[in-house]
Amino acid sequence: MTTLSFRASDEFVLETQSFAEQLGLKNSEYVRQAVQEKNERVMRERLAGLSRKLSARHLAFNEESDDSTGDGLE
């Protein structure tokens, strides 16, 4: 396992410690869970964005295909 470290204001540290304590967690576990939740949210948003792009491409392709079916070869 690897250790991450970062600088934080005293206010941030006190708030984080307070919330961790309220949840019965160690500070490191509280921060680990918060970062994991953020990572998962970013990944969901990224996948949703890629899905929208792919959907738009499929729609454009389908519209092109629909236009080509009216070529008089019925």
C-alpha positions in Angstrom: 0.0 0.0 0.0 1.2 3.6 -0.7 0.8 6.6 1.4 -0.7 9.9 0.0 -0.1 13.2 1.7 -1.5 16.7 1.0 -1.5 20.0 2.6 -4.7 21.2 4.3 -5.8 24.2 6.3 -6.3 23.9 10.0 -10.0 24.5 9.5 -10.2 21.6 6.9 -8.3 19.3 9.3 -10.6 20.1 12.3 -13.7 19.6 10.2 -12.5 16.4 8.7 -11.5 15.0 12.2 -14.9 16.0 13.5 -16.8 14.2 10.8 -14.6 11.2 11.0 -15.2 11.0 14.7 -18.9 11.3 14.3 -18.9 8.4 11.9 -16.6 6.3 14.2 -13.8 6.3 11.6 -10.1 7.1 11.7 -9.2 10.2 9.8 -7.3 8.3 7.2 -10.3 6.0 6.5 -12.7 8.9 6.3 -10.4 10.6 3.7 -9.9 7.4 1.8 -13.6 6.9 1.5 -14.2 10.5 0.5 -11.6 10.2 -2.3 -12.9 6.8 -3.4 -16.4 8.3 -3.7 -15.1 11.2 -5.7 -13.1 8.9 -8.0 -16.3 6.8 -8.6 -18.4 10.0 -9.3 -15.8 11.3 -11.8 -15.7 7.9 -13.5 -19.5 7.8 -13.7 -19.6 11.3 -15.2 -16.8 10.4 -17.7 -18.7 7.2 -18.8 -21.9 9.1 -19.1 -20.2 11.7 -21.3 -18.7 9.0 -23.5 -22.0 7.3 -23.7 -23.7 10.6 -24.8 -21.0 11.1 -27.5 -21.4 7.5 -28.7 -25.2 7.9 -28.8 -24.9 11.1 -30.8 -22.6 9.3 -33.3 -25.1 6.4 -33.6 -27.9 8.9 -34.1 -26.0 10.7 -36.9 -25.1 7.3 -38.5 -28.8 6.2 -38.4 -30.0 9.4 -39.9 -27.5 9.1 -42.7 -28.6 5.5 -43.3 -32.3 6.6 -43.3 -31.5 9.2 -45.9 -29.8 6.7 -48.1 -32.8 4.3 -48.1 -34.8 6.8 -50.1 -32.6 6.3 -53.2 -35.4 5.0 -55.4 -34.5 1.4 -55.2 -37.7 0.3 -53.6 
